[in-house]
Amino acid sequence: MSATAAPALSVEGLSAGYFGTPVVRDVSVTVAPGEVVAMLGPNGAGKTTTLETIAGFNKPMAGTIELHGSAVAGRATHQLAREGLALVPEGRALFFGLTVREHLRLARSKVGVGQRELLSMLPELEKCLDRKAGLLSGGEQQMLAVGRALVSRPRILLVDEMSLGLAPVIVERLLPVLRRVADELGTAVLFVEQHVALALELADRAYVLAHGRIVLEGEARKLAADRQLIAASYLGESADPELSIASHQRQEGTSQ
């Protein structure tokens, strides 16, 4: 991971929502190649809206979105996919009548991840290759959703609530895959997660959203060391000037 590298994903001043009503306001996020960044916050904070807007499902009301330095705000999802962006959505969006192998074949690109490399990251999929998605367990379906995104060898991977509806033991096996994706493929990973402790253990940095705004950001290890800070941020408060938006190094020019 190189957080000092030019961002693979840069979002500045993003406002987005539905039917003319903003859900998120003035959100700024960066993710470098090979970096894992967590987006945390209570339900309804705007995390999914942020990911969906970056991925092209919503048009931003204000702000900029850049992939590797190129402005992409408002582009269609298939165009962003060609730019190397992949989204694992909250609902997984699988075709229950297709097998695991068919899902992976449909998503594979010429420069994609080969089956052997993919199964080294998601070994539990191997026994399911010829099983239809509708017959998989929840954990297996989530592995397939991640695997389908990875076969195109994305430069930027967005993951929305990988742990949704899964037992903690499954989550503990699945989340580390994101670290391997960043380390081995050099992919920039931005993921939304409700399991705060696990997310901060995995991530390099994290942002916390509350009431549609980023109220806290910083190195994951620093955030993990202060539970009260995280609890305050979930209420929309910022408790530590060293980690708060007001004193972020972009604005103050000082290092955290």
C-alpha positions as CSV (number, residue, x, y, z in Angstrom):
1,M,0.0,0.0,0.0
2,S,1.2,3.5,-0.8
3,A,-1.1,6.1,0.6
4,T,1.3,8.8,-0.7
5,A,0.8,7.6,-4.3
6,A,-1.5,9.6,-6.6
7,P,-5.1,8.5,-5.7
8,A,-6.8,5.8,-7.8
9,L,-10.1,7.3,-6.5
10,S,-10.6,10.9,-5.6
11,V,-14.0,12.3,-4.5
12,E,-14.2,16.0,-3.7
13,G,-17.2,17.9,-2.3
14,L,-19.7,15.2,-3.3
15,S,-23.4,15.9,-2.7
16,A,-25.8,13.2,-3.9
17,G,-29.3,11.9,-3.2
18,Y,-32.6,11.0,-4.7
19,F,-35.4,13.0,-6.3
20,G,-33.6,16.2,-5.8
21,T,-33.0,15.7,-2.1
22,P,-29.4,15.3,-1.0
23,V,-28.5,12.4,1.3
24,V,-24.8,13.1,1.5
25,R,-23.2,16.6,1.4
26,D,-19.7,17.8,0.8
27,V,-18.1,14.3,1.0
28,S,-14.5,14.0,0.1
29,V,-12.7,10.6,0.0
30,T,-9.4,9.4,-1.5
31,V,-8.1,5.9,-2.0
32,A,-4.6,5.1,-3.3
33,P,-3.6,2.0,-5.3
34,G,-3.1,-0.9,-3.0
35,E,-4.8,0.9,-0.1
36,V,-7.8,-0.4,1.9
37,V,-10.1,2.3,3.2
38,A,-13.2,1.7,5.4
39,M,-16.3,3.8,5.3
40,L,-18.2,3.5,8.6
41,G,-21.2,5.0,10.2
42,P,-24.8,4.3,11.5
43,N,-27.6,3.1,9.3
44,G,-28.9,5.9,7.1
45,A,-25.7,7.9,7.2
46,G,-25.3,7.9,3.4
47,K,-22.6,5.2,2.9
48,T,-24.5,3.3,0.3
49,T,-25.5,6.4,-1.5
50,T,-21.9,7.5,-1.7
51,L,-20.7,4.2,-3.2
52,E,-23.6,4.0,-5.6
53,T,-22.9,7.6,-6.8
54,I,-19.2,6.8,-7.3
55,A,-20.2,3.7,-9.2
56,G,-22.4,5.6,-11.6
57,F,-25.9,4.5,-10.3
58,N,-26.7,8.1,-9.2
59,K,-25.7,11.4,-10.7
60,P,-24.0,13.7,-8.3
61,M,-25.7,16.9,-7.4
62,A,-22.3,18.6,-6.8
63,G,-18.7,17.8,-6.5
64,T,-16.2,15.8,-8.6
65,I,-15.3,12.1,-8.9
66,E,-12.0,11.1,-10.5
67,L,-10.6,7.7,-11.3
68,H,-6.8,7.8,-11.8
69,G,-7.0,11.6,-12.5
70,S,-9.8,11.5,-15.0
71,A,-13.2,13.1,-14.2
72,V,-15.9,10.5,-14.4
73,A,-18.9,12.0,-12.5
74,G,-22.1,11.2,-14.3
75,R,-20.7,8.4,-16.5
76,A,-22.7,5.2,-17.0
77,T,-21.8,2.2,-14.9
78,H,-20.6,0.2,-18.0
79,Q,-18.2,3.0,-18.9
80,L,-16.8,3.1,-15.3
81,A,-16.4,-0.7,-15.5
82,R,-14.2,-0.2,-18.6
83,E,-12.2,2.3,-16.5
84,G,-11.5,-0.5,-14.0
85,L,-14.1,0.2,-11.3
86,A,-16.1,-2.7,-9.8
87,L,-18.8,-2.7,-7.2
88,V,-19.9,-5.5,-5.0
89,P,-23.5,-4.2,-4.1
90,E,-25.3,-4.7,-0.8
91,G,-27.8,-7.1,-2.3
92,R,-25.1,-9.1,-4.3
93,A,-27.1,-8.9,-7.5
94,L,-26.6,-12.6,-8.5
95,F,-28.5,-14.6,-11.1
96,F,-29.8,-17.5,-9.1
97,G,-30.3,-19.7,-12.2
98,L,-26.7,-19.5,-13.2
99,T,-23.8,-21.5,-11.8
100,V,-20.8,-20.0,-10.1
101,R,-18.7,-20.9,-13.1
102,E,-21.1,-19.2,-15.4
103,H,-21.1,-16.0,-13.3
104,L,-17.3,-15.9,-13.4
105,R,-17.1,-16.6,-17.1
106,L,-19.5,-13.8,-17.9
107,A,-17.6,-11.3,-15.8
108,R,-14.1,-12.2,-17.0
109,S,-12.1,-9.8,-19.1
110,K,-9.0,-10.3,-21.3
111,V,-6.7,-9.0,-18.6
112,G,-8.8,-10.5,-15.8
113,V,-7.8,-12.7,-12.9
114,G,-7.4,-16.4,-13.8
115,Q,-9.4,-19.1,-12.1
116,R,-6.4,-20.5,-10.2
117,E,-5.5,-17.1,-8.8
118,L,-9.1,-16.3,-8.0
119,L,-9.6,-19.6,-6.1
120,S,-6.4,-19.0,-4.2
121,M,-8.2,-16.0,-2.7
122,L,-11.6,-17.6,-2.4
123,P,-10.9,-21.3,-2.0
124,E,-14.3,-22.2,-0.8
125,L,-15.7,-21.4,-4.2
126,E,-13.9,-24.3,-5.8
127,K,-16.4,-26.8,-4.5
128,C,-19.3,-24.7,-5.7
129,L,-18.2,-24.0,-9.3
130,D,-21.0,-26.1,-10.9
131,R,-23.7,-25.2,-8.3
132,K,-26.4,-22.6,-9.1
133,A,-26.1,-19.4,-7.2
134,G,-29.6,-19.8,-5.8
135,L,-28.5,-23.0,-4.0
136,L,-25.5,-21.4,-2.3
137,S,-25.3,-20.4,1.4
138,G,-25.2,-16.7,2.2
139,G,-21.5,-16.8,2.7
140,E,-20.9,-18.6,-0.5
141,Q,-23.1,-16.1,-2.4
142,Q,-21.1,-13.3,-1.0
143,M,-17.9,-15.0,-2.0
144,L,-19.3,-15.3,-5.5
145,A,-20.2,-11.6,-5.6
146,V,-16.7,-10.7,-4.6
147,G,-15.2,-13.2,-7.0
148,R,-17.3,-11.9,-9.9
149,A,-16.0,-8.4,-9.2
150,L,-12.4,-9.6,-9.0
151,V,-12.2,-11.6,-12.3
152,S,-12.0,-8.4,-14.2
153,R,-8.9,-7.4,-12.2
154,P,-10.4,-4.1,-11.1
155,R,-8.2,-1.1,-10.4
156,I,-10.8,0.2,-7.9
157,L,-13.0,-2.1,-5.9
158,L,-16.1,-0.8,-4.0
159,V,-17.7,-3.2,-1.5
160,D,-21.0,-2.4,0.2
161,E,-21.7,-4.3,3.4
162,M,-19.9,-7.6,2.7
163,S,-21.0,-8.9,6.1
164,L,-24.7,-8.2,5.8
165,G,-26.7,-11.2,7.0
166,L,-23.6,-13.4,7.6
167,A,-22.5,-15.1,10.8
168,P,-19.4,-13.5,12.4
169,V,-17.2,-16.5,11.7
170,I,-18.0,-16.1,8.0
171,V,-17.3,-12.4,8.1
172,E,-13.9,-13.1,9.7
173,R,-13.0,-15.3,6.8
174,L,-14.3,-13.0,4.1
175,L,-13.1,-9.5,5.1
176,P,-9.3,-10.4,4.9
177,V,-9.8,-11.1,1.2
178,L,-10.0,-7.4,0.6
179,R,-6.6,-7.0,2.1
180,R,-5.2,-9.6,-0.2
181,V,-6.8,-7.9,-3.2
182,A,-5.1,-4.7,-2.3
183,D,-1.7,-6.2,-1.6
184,E,-1.6,-8.8,-4.4
185,L,-3.4,-6.9,-7.2
186,G,-2.6,-3.4,-6.2
187,T,-6.3,-2.6,-6.2
188,A,-7.7,0.5,-4.4
189,V,-10.4,-0.8,-2.1
190,L,-13.2,1.2,-0.5
191,F,-15.6,-0.8,1.6
192,V,-18.6,-0.1,3.8
193,E,-18.9,-2.2,6.9
194,Q,-20.9,-2.3,10.1
195,H,-18.4,-4.5,12.0
196,V,-16.3,-1.6,13.2
197,A,-13.5,-3.5,15.0
198,L,-13.0,-5.9,12.1
199,A,-13.0,-3.1,9.6
200,L,-10.4,-1.0,11.4
201,E,-8.2,-4.1,11.9
202,L,-8.2,-4.6,8.1
203,A,-8.1,-1.0,6.8
204,D,-5.3,1.4,6.4
205,R,-7.6,4.4,6.9
206,A,-11.2,5.1,7.6
207,Y,-13.9,7.7,7.2
208,V,-17.0,7.9,9.4
209,L,-20.2,9.3,8.1
210,A,-23.1,10.6,10.2
211,H,-26.1,12.6,8.9
212,G,-24.7,12.6,5.4
213,R,-21.4,14.2,6.2
214,I,-17.9,12.9,7.1
215,V,-17.4,13.7,10.7
216,L,-14.2,11.8,11.3
217,E,-11.3,10.4,9.3
218,G,-7.9,9.1,10.1
219,E,-5.5,6.2,10.2
220,A,-7.4,3.0,11.1
221,R,-5.0,2.1,14.0
222,K,-5.6,5.5,15.6
223,L,-9.3,5.3,15.3
224,A,-9.3,1.7,16.7
225,A,-7.4,2.8,19.8
226,D,-10.2,5.3,20.8
227,R,-13.6,3.7,21.2
228,Q,-15.1,6.8,22.6
229,L,-14.0,8.8,19.6
230,I,-15.8,6.3,17.3
231,A,-18.9,6.3,19.5
232,A,-19.0,10.1,19.4
233,S,-18.6,10.2,15.7
234,Y,-21.6,7.9,15.2
235,L,-23.7,10.6,16.9
236,G,-22.4,13.1,14.4
237,E,-19.8,14.6,16.8
238,S,-16.1,15.1,16.3
239,A,-14.2,14.6,19.5
240,D,-10.5,14.7,18.7
241,P,-8.9,17.6,16.9
242,E,-6.0,15.5,15.7
243,L,-8.4,13.2,13.7
244,S,-11.3,15.5,12.9
245,I,-12.1,16.9,9.6
246,A,-11.4,20.4,10.8
247,S,-7.8,19.6,11.2
248,H,-7.2,17.2,8.4
249,Q,-3.8,17.5,6.9
250,R,-5.3,18.7,3.6
251,Q,-6.7,21.8,5.4
252,E,-4.0,22.4,8.0
253,G,-1.0,21.1,6.1
254,T,0.2,19.1,9.1
255,S,0.7,15.4,9.5
256,Q,-1.6,13.2,11.6
